[in-house]
Amino acid sequence: MRARALARPPWERSLFEDLAARRPWNIVVRAARVWALLRRRVRPLRDGVTVVVVNWNTREVTADVVRAVQRLSPAGTEVLVIDNGSSDDSRGMFRKWTGIRTMLLRRNAGHGVALDLGVCSSRTRITVVLDSDAIPLTDQWLEPAVGPIRSGQALLAGSRSKRNFVHPMYLAVDTTEFVNRRLSFQIHRAAGVAPQDSVWGENSWDTAELMTPRIDSTKVVFVERTPNAVDGLPGMTAGAVVYHHGGVSRAADGGVADEALAEWRQACAALASAVD
């Protein structure tokens, strides 16, 4: 089943199939890839890094992450924030934010589609994707994932997931290879599998899970997890990035309550102090 599913994920089907199945976001991603190829002929990708962060109704948490990225990244690092149709005034805040680029989607396209659009719109040779609740702690946070790609050792690098694929909470990819190989972050389920019947890694594949097997293993570098700098705090550390998935309580619409936000900030401050 895995081989059959890998052969025909939605983003590798034809335009006619997308139209027939009413998959408008696939068509948007397809157009973004074409535009990326055309743009590259006129203006080649520049050296450097673009950091892509996708936001959906997590205004304050995402803002903390973007501030950390701006503060701790080398000069010239571009930050692209993609808002997935938020209703919490995230859009207004990021529209006014100086020093970043924004892509403000009118509807929620899904996390994977938003990341696809972000990499396709990157203007640099390396693109890093960072979850909106994954926060850098030191000014060396980019190097474990970016260094192997910059040196030519890898095309894909980042945090190792439990199922041995590079997890998009902290992931760097060669922008040209992403576009040329039609790689994608989108979730994929085998034909006939309903969401409630998903068995991840067997009949369903999570965000970015299908990218890793499409790249020669010699060109994939994993950044291994390490213990948190402070015991007892929520989060998963990889390199100098702490991912708080499960450590930031969210409502059904992705929103974060004041109490959860306060706990998030306390944890981030404690972890940052421990690595100073």
C-alpha positions in Angstrom: 0.0 0.0 0.0 2.8 2.4 0.8 4.4 2.2 -2.6 1.1 2.6 -4.3 0.2 5.6 -2.2 3.6 7.2 -2.7 3.3 6.9 -6.4 0.2 9.1 -6.7 -0.2 11.6 -3.9 -2.6 14.5 -4.8 0.1 17.0 -5.7 1.5 14.7 -8.4 -1.8 14.3 -10.2 -2.7 16.2 -13.3 -4.4 19.6 -13.5 -7.5 17.9 -15.0 -7.7 15.6 -12.0 -7.4 18.6 -9.6 -10.2 20.3 -11.5 -12.4 17.2 -11.5 -11.8 16.5 -7.8 -12.2 20.2 -6.9 -8.8 20.7 -5.3 -8.3 24.4 -5.7 -5.3 24.7 -3.4 -3.5 22.1 -5.5 -4.0 24.3 -8.5 -2.7 27.3 -6.5 0.5 25.4 -5.5 0.9 24.1 -9.1 0.8 27.8 -10.3 3.3 28.8 -7.6 5.8 26.2 -8.8 5.5 27.4 -12.4 5.9 31.0 -11.2 9.0 30.1 -9.2 10.6 28.5 -12.2 9.9 31.5 -14.4 11.0 34.0 -11.8 14.3 32.1 -11.3 15.1 32.6 -15.0 14.9 36.4 -14.6 16.2 36.7 -11.1 18.3 33.8 -9.8 17.9 32.8 -6.1 20.4 34.7 -3.9 22.6 33.2 -1.3 21.1 33.2 2.1 18.1 31.9 4.0 14.4 32.5 4.1 12.5 31.4 7.3 8.9 30.5 6.7 6.4 30.5 9.6 2.7 29.7 9.1 0.2 31.2 11.5 -3.4 30.3 12.2 -5.0 32.2 15.1 -1.9 32.0 17.3 -1.2 35.7 17.1 0.9 36.2 20.3 2.7 32.8 20.1 3.7 33.3 16.5 4.7 36.9 17.3 7.1 35.6 20.0 8.6 33.2 17.4 9.1 35.8 14.8 10.7 38.2 17.2 13.2 35.5 18.2 13.9 34.7 14.6 14.6 38.3 13.8 16.8 38.8 16.9 18.8 35.6 16.6 19.3 35.2 12.8 22.2 36.5 10.8 21.8 39.8 8.9 20.1 39.3 5.6 17.9 36.4 6.7 14.5 36.9 5.3 11.4 36.1 7.3 8.1 35.2 5.5 5.0 34.9 7.6 2.0 33.1 6.0 -1.3 33.7 7.6 -3.8 30.9 7.0 -7.0 32.9 7.1 -6.8 33.8 10.8 -9.7 35.5 12.6 -7.8 36.8 15.6 -6.3 40.0 14.0 -3.1 38.2 13.3 -3.3 39.5 9.7 -3.5 43.2 10.8 -0.5 42.7 13.1 1.7 41.0 10.6 0.7 43.4 7.8 2.2 46.2 9.8 5.3 44.3 11.0 8.5 45.8 9.7 11.3 43.7 8.3 9.3 40.7 7.2 7.4 39.6 4.1 3.8 38.4 4.5 1.4 36.1 2.5 -2.1 36.6 3.8 -4.4 33.8 2.6 -8.1 34.6 2.8 -9.0 31.1 3.8 -7.2 28.3 5.7 -5.4 26.3 3.0 -4.0 23.8 5.5 -0.5 23.8 7.0 1.1 21.7 4.3 -0.2 23.8 1.4 0.9 27.0 3.1 4.4 25.7 3.5 4.4 24.6 -0.2 3.5 28.2 -1.1 6.1 29.6 1.2 9.0 27.6 -0.2 7.9 28.3 -3.8 7.9 32.0 -3.0 11.4 31.9 -1.4 14.0 34.2 -2.9 17.0 32.4 -1.4 18.8 29.2 -2.1 17.9 27.7 1.3 14.5 27.8 2.9 13.9 27.0 6.5 10.4 26.2 7.8 9.7 26.7 11.5 6.5 25.9 13.3 4.7 28.8 14.9 5.3 27.3 18.4 9.0 26.3 17.8 11.2 29.0 19.2 15.0 29.6 18.6 17.1 30.0 21.7 20.5 31.0 20.5 22.1 32.8 17.5 23.4 29.5 16.3 19.9 28.0 15.8 20.0 27.9 12.0 23.4 26.3 11.6 22.6 22.6 12.4 20.0 22.5 9.5 21.4 25.1 7.1 25.1 24.2 7.3 24.7 20.8 5.6 22.8 22.3 2.7 25.1 25.2 2.3 28.1 22.9 2.1 26.4 20.6 -0.4 26.3 17.7 2.0 22.5 17.6 2.0 19.3 18.7 0.2 17.1 18.3 3.2 18.0 18.7 6.9 16.2 19.1 10.2 14.7 17.6 13.3 14.2 13.8 13.2 10.6 12.7 13.8 9.6 9.5 15.5 9.1 7.9 12.1 12.4 9.0 10.8 11.5 11.8 8.5 12.6 15.4 8.7 10.0 17.1 10.8 8.7 20.5 9.6 8.9 22.0 13.1 12.5 22.8 12.1 13.5 21.9 8.6 15.8 23.3 5.9 15.5 22.5 2.2 17.3 23.4 -1.0 14.8 25.7 -2.6 15.6 24.8 -6.2 15.4 21.1 -5.5 12.1 21.5 -3.7 10.6 23.2 -6.8 12.3 21.0 -9.4 11.4 17.7 -7.7 7.8 18.8 -6.9 8.3 18.0 -3.3 5.5 18.8 -0.9 4.6 19.2 2.8 1.0 18.1 2.3 -0.6 15.3 4.3 -1.5 12.3 2.2 -3.9 9.4 3.0 -4.2 6.3 0.9 -7.3 5.9 -1.2 -10.4 5.2 0.9 -8.9 6.0 4.3 -11.0 8.3 6.4 -9.3 10.6 8.9 -10.6 8.6 11.8 -9.0 5.5 10.4 -5.6 7.0 9.8 -2.6 5.1 11.0 0.3 7.5 10.5 3.2 6.0 8.6 1.1 3.1 7.3 -2.0 4.4 5.5 -1.5 8.1 6.1 1.5 10.4 6.0 1.9 13.5 8.0 3.1 17.0 7.1 6.4 16.6 5.2 6.6 12.9 5.8 6.7 12.1 2.1 9.6 14.5 1.4 12.3 12.4 3.1 11.8 9.2 1.1 11.9 11.1 -2.2 15.5 12.3 -1.5 18.5 10.0 -1.5 19.3 9.1 2.1 22.9 10.3 1.6 21.4 13.8 1.0 19.3 13.9 4.2 20.8 15.1 7.5 18.9 14.7 10.8 19.3 17.0 13.7 18.8 14.8 16.7 16.7 15.7 19.7 18.5 16.6 22.9 17.1 17.0 26.4 15.5 20.3 27.3 17.8 22.7 29.1 15.4 22.8 32.0 13.8 19.6 33.4 10.0 19.5 33.7 9.1 22.1 31.1 7.1 21.3 28.0 8.9 21.1 24.7 11.2 19.1 22.5 14.6 20.4 21.7 16.5 20.0 18.5 19.6 22.0 18.0 18.8 25.3 19.5 15.1 25.2 18.8 12.4 24.2 21.2 9.1 22.8 19.9 6.2 23.3 22.3 3.7 21.1 20.5 1.4 19.9 23.2 2.9 22.4 25.6 0.7 25.3 24.3 -3.0 24.6 25.0 -5.2 25.6 22.0 -8.9 25.9 21.3 -10.5 24.2 18.3 -9.8 27.2 16.2 -6.1 27.2 17.1 -6.4 30.1 19.5 -4.3 30.3 22.7 -5.9 31.3 26.0 -4.2 33.9 28.2 -3.2 31.3 30.8 -1.6 29.1 28.2 0.2 32.1 26.7 1.6 33.0 30.1 2.9 29.4 30.6 4.4 29.4 27.1 6.3 32.6 27.8 7.5 31.4 31.2 8.8 28.2 29.6 10.5 30.1 26.8 12.2 32.5 29.2 13.4 29.7 31.5 14.8 27.7 28.5 16.5 30.8 27.0 18.1 31.7 30.3 19.4 28.2 30.8 21.3 28.3 27.5 22.7 31.8 27.8 
